[in-house]
Protein backbone atom coordinates (compact mmCIF):
# COMPACT_ATOMS: atom_id res chain seq x y z
CA UNK A 1 0.00 0.00 0.00
CA UNK A 2 1.27 3.48 -0.83
CA UNK A 3 1.97 5.62 2.18
CA UNK A 4 2.00 9.40 2.39
CA UNK A 5 4.08 10.75 -0.46
CA UNK A 6 5.94 14.03 -0.17
CA UNK A 7 7.93 15.90 -2.77
CA UNK A 8 10.56 17.04 -3.16
CA UNK A 9 12.67 15.10 -0.63
CA UNK A 10 15.26 17.84 -0.57
CA UNK A 11 15.07 21.50 -1.55
CA UNK A 12 17.88 24.01 -1.48
CA UNK A 13 17.09 27.54 -2.54
CA UNK A 14 18.13 31.10 -1.94
CA UNK A 15 16.30 33.37 0.44
CA UNK A 16 13.51 35.33 -1.13
CA UNK A 17 12.50 32.52 -3.46
CA UNK A 18 9.11 30.85 -3.39
CA UNK A 19 9.08 27.28 -2.09
CA UNK A 20 6.25 24.81 -2.68
CA UNK A 21 6.08 21.51 -0.82
CA UNK A 22 3.68 18.82 -1.96
CA UNK A 23 1.87 16.00 -0.24
CA UNK A 24 -0.31 13.10 -1.36
CA UNK A 25 -2.13 11.57 1.62
CA UNK A 26 -3.16 7.95 1.97
CA UNK A 27 -6.30 7.26 -0.03
CA UNK A 28 -9.38 7.33 2.18
CA UNK A 29 -7.80 9.38 4.94
CA UNK A 30 -9.83 12.50 5.66
CA UNK A 31 -7.44 14.50 7.86
CA UNK A 32 -4.14 15.96 6.72
CA UNK A 33 -1.49 17.61 8.86
CA UNK A 34 1.57 19.73 8.04
CA UNK A 35 4.43 19.76 10.57
CA UNK A 36 7.83 21.39 10.80
CA UNK A 37 10.65 19.68 12.69
CA UNK A 38 13.84 21.29 14.01
CA UNK A 39 16.27 20.31 16.72
CA UNK A 40 15.42 23.39 18.74
CA UNK A 41 11.62 23.26 18.57
CA UNK A 42 10.86 19.61 17.87
CA UNK A 43 7.81 18.68 15.83
CA UNK A 44 5.48 21.67 15.42
CA UNK A 45 1.97 21.44 13.94
CA UNK A 46 1.55 24.15 11.33
CA UNK A 47 -1.94 23.53 9.95
CA UNK A 48 -4.40 20.72 9.50
CA UNK A 49 -7.32 19.96 7.23
CA UNK A 50 -10.37 17.76 7.55
CA UNK A 51 -12.27 16.81 4.39
CA UNK A 52 -10.13 19.35 2.50
CA UNK A 53 -11.18 22.23 4.77
CA UNK A 54 -8.56 24.02 6.90
CA UNK A 55 -9.48 23.51 10.55
CA UNK A 56 -6.70 25.22 12.46
CA UNK A 57 -3.85 27.27 11.01
CA UNK A 58 -2.74 28.83 14.29
CA UNK A 59 0.63 27.09 14.00
CA UNK A 60 1.52 28.82 10.75
CA UNK A 61 4.40 31.06 11.79
CA UNK A 62 3.80 34.01 9.48
CA UNK A 63 1.78 35.23 6.55
CA UNK A 64 4.63 34.06 4.35
CA UNK A 65 3.31 30.54 4.91
CA UNK A 66 0.17 29.29 3.19
CA UNK A 67 -1.37 25.87 2.65
CA UNK A 68 -4.06 24.53 0.36
CA UNK A 69 -5.88 21.29 -0.13
CA UNK A 70 -7.75 21.51 -3.44
CA UNK A 71 -8.90 17.90 -3.31
CA UNK A 72 -8.70 14.80 -1.13
CA UNK A 73 -5.51 13.55 -2.72
CA UNK A 74 -3.28 16.60 -2.79
CA UNK A 75 -2.05 19.38 -0.54
CA UNK A 76 0.62 22.07 -0.82
CA UNK A 77 2.53 24.16 1.68
CA UNK A 78 3.98 27.33 0.22
CA UNK A 79 6.53 29.74 1.64
CA UNK A 80 6.86 33.08 -0.10
CA UNK A 81 9.30 34.72 0.34
CA UNK A 82 11.51 32.14 2.01
CA UNK A 83 14.02 33.03 4.73
CA UNK A 84 17.01 31.13 6.21
CA UNK A 85 15.10 30.56 9.47
CA UNK A 86 12.56 28.51 7.51
CA UNK A 87 15.19 25.80 7.08
CA UNK A 88 13.80 22.62 8.62
CA UNK A 89 12.30 19.25 7.77
CA UNK A 90 8.66 19.58 6.81
CA UNK A 91 6.39 16.57 7.28
CA UNK A 92 2.95 15.82 5.98
CA UNK A 93 0.78 13.25 7.78
CA UNK A 94 -2.68 11.85 7.18
CA UNK A 95 -5.16 9.95 9.29
CA UNK A 96 -8.73 8.76 9.57
CA UNK A 97 -10.21 11.39 11.85
CA UNK A 98 -12.48 10.37 14.68
CA UNK A 99 -12.21 9.27 18.26
CA UNK A 100 -8.69 10.57 18.67
CA UNK A 101 -7.07 7.15 18.70
CA UNK A 102 -6.34 6.88 15.01
CA UNK A 103 -2.64 6.93 14.16
CA UNK A 104 -1.11 9.54 11.93
CA UNK A 105 0.83 8.24 8.97
CA UNK A 106 3.81 10.40 8.08
CA UNK A 107 5.63 10.93 4.82
CA UNK A 108 9.41 10.88 4.74
CA UNK A 109 9.54 14.67 4.83
CA UNK A 110 11.06 17.46 2.77
CA UNK A 111 14.42 18.71 4.00
CA UNK A 112 14.40 22.42 3.20
CA UNK A 113 17.52 24.57 3.23
CA UNK A 114 17.26 28.30 2.60
CA UNK A 115 20.60 29.91 1.89
CA UNK B 1 -2.86 24.67 25.29
CA UNK B 2 -2.06 21.09 26.10
CA UNK B 3 1.60 20.29 26.54
CA UNK B 4 3.41 16.98 26.78
CA UNK B 5 6.80 16.93 28.47
CA UNK B 6 9.14 14.10 27.71
CA UNK B 7 12.15 13.10 29.77
CA UNK B 8 14.94 12.58 29.38
CA UNK B 9 15.67 14.53 26.20
CA UNK B 10 18.79 12.48 25.49
CA UNK B 11 19.71 8.96 26.54
CA UNK B 12 22.97 7.22 25.69
CA UNK B 13 23.33 3.67 26.96
CA UNK B 14 25.15 0.41 26.32
CA UNK B 15 23.60 -2.57 24.64
CA UNK B 16 21.80 -4.77 27.14
CA UNK B 17 20.81 -2.00 29.54
CA UNK B 18 17.23 -1.16 30.46
CA UNK B 19 15.71 2.29 30.12
CA UNK B 20 12.50 4.22 30.72
CA UNK B 21 11.20 7.28 28.90
CA UNK B 22 8.52 9.41 30.53
CA UNK B 23 5.77 11.52 29.02
CA UNK B 24 3.89 13.86 31.38
CA UNK B 25 1.12 16.43 31.13
CA UNK B 26 -1.27 18.35 33.33
CA UNK B 27 -4.01 17.63 30.78
CA UNK B 28 -6.12 14.54 30.31
CA UNK B 29 -5.90 12.76 26.98
CA UNK B 30 -8.40 10.36 25.45
CA UNK B 31 -5.52 8.29 24.14
CA UNK B 32 -1.77 8.43 23.90
CA UNK B 33 0.43 7.21 21.10
CA UNK B 34 4.14 6.45 20.94
CA UNK B 35 6.11 6.91 17.74
CA UNK B 36 9.66 6.09 16.73
CA UNK B 37 11.54 8.09 14.14
CA UNK B 38 14.74 7.12 12.36
CA UNK B 39 17.01 9.57 10.50
CA UNK B 40 15.64 10.60 7.13
CA UNK B 41 12.20 9.17 7.80
CA UNK B 42 8.93 10.25 9.33
CA UNK B 43 7.68 9.05 12.72
CA UNK B 44 6.12 5.59 12.74
CA UNK B 45 3.49 4.49 15.22
CA UNK B 46 4.58 1.94 17.83
CA UNK B 47 1.48 1.70 20.00
CA UNK B 48 -1.72 3.42 21.11
CA UNK B 49 -2.95 3.26 24.70
CA UNK B 50 -6.51 4.24 25.44
CA UNK B 51 -7.57 3.10 28.90
CA UNK B 52 -6.20 4.56 32.13
CA UNK B 53 -3.77 2.09 33.68
CA UNK B 54 -3.40 0.16 30.44
CA UNK B 55 -0.17 -1.72 29.82
CA UNK B 56 0.86 -2.90 26.37
CA UNK B 57 3.88 -4.93 25.41
CA UNK B 58 5.63 -4.99 22.06
CA UNK B 59 8.48 -7.51 22.33
CA UNK B 60 11.04 -5.78 24.60
CA UNK B 61 9.02 -2.56 24.79
CA UNK B 62 6.43 -1.98 27.54
CA UNK B 63 4.06 0.96 27.37
CA UNK B 64 1.93 2.19 30.24
CA UNK B 65 -0.84 4.78 30.36
CA UNK B 66 -1.31 6.50 33.71
CA UNK B 67 -4.48 5.89 35.70
CA UNK B 68 -5.54 9.52 35.24
CA UNK B 69 -4.62 9.45 31.54
CA UNK B 70 -2.22 12.36 31.99
CA UNK B 71 1.06 10.50 31.68
CA UNK B 72 2.70 7.54 30.03
CA UNK B 73 5.97 5.65 30.06
CA UNK B 74 7.95 3.54 27.66
CA UNK B 75 10.28 0.91 29.11
CA UNK B 76 12.80 -0.93 26.96
CA UNK B 77 14.38 -4.09 28.31
CA UNK B 78 17.84 -5.18 27.15
CA UNK B 79 18.23 -2.35 24.64
CA UNK B 80 19.83 -3.13 21.30
CA UNK B 81 21.57 -0.85 18.77
CA UNK B 82 18.53 -1.24 16.54
CA UNK B 83 16.47 0.60 19.16
CA UNK B 84 18.41 3.79 18.45
CA UNK B 85 16.15 6.60 17.32
CA UNK B 86 13.89 9.46 18.35
CA UNK B 87 10.92 8.41 20.49
CA UNK B 88 7.89 10.69 20.51
CA UNK B 89 4.77 10.55 22.62
CA UNK B 90 1.59 12.15 21.31
CA UNK B 91 -1.72 12.78 23.02
CA UNK B 92 -5.17 12.97 21.49
CA UNK B 93 -8.10 14.82 23.00
CA UNK B 94 -10.84 13.10 21.06
CA UNK B 95 -14.15 14.72 20.38
CA UNK B 96 -14.10 16.98 17.34
CA UNK B 97 -10.33 17.21 17.20
CA UNK B 98 -10.24 15.64 13.72
CA UNK B 99 -7.36 13.42 14.77
CA UNK B 100 -5.12 16.24 15.95
CA UNK B 101 -2.24 15.11 18.18
CA UNK B 102 -0.11 17.03 20.65
CA UNK B 103 3.49 15.80 20.41
CA UNK B 104 6.15 15.81 23.09
CA UNK B 105 9.62 17.15 22.32
CA UNK B 106 11.01 13.66 21.94
CA UNK B 107 13.75 11.52 23.48
CA UNK B 108 16.83 10.78 21.41
CA UNK B 109 18.02 7.28 22.32
CA UNK B 110 21.46 6.00 21.35
CA UNK B 111 22.33 2.40 22.13
CA UNK B 112 26.02 1.61 21.79
CA UNK B 113 27.15 -1.91 20.85
Interface residues (C-beta under 8 A of the other chain):
Chain A: X4 X31 X33 X42 X43 X45 X48 X50 X55 X56 X91 X93 X95 X96 X97 X98 X99 X100 X101 X102 X103 X104 X105 X106 X107 X108 X109
Chain B: X29 X30 X31 X33 X40 X41 X42 X43 X44 X45 X48 X50 X88 X90 X92 X93 X94 X95 X97 X98 X99 X100 X101 X103 X104 X105 X106
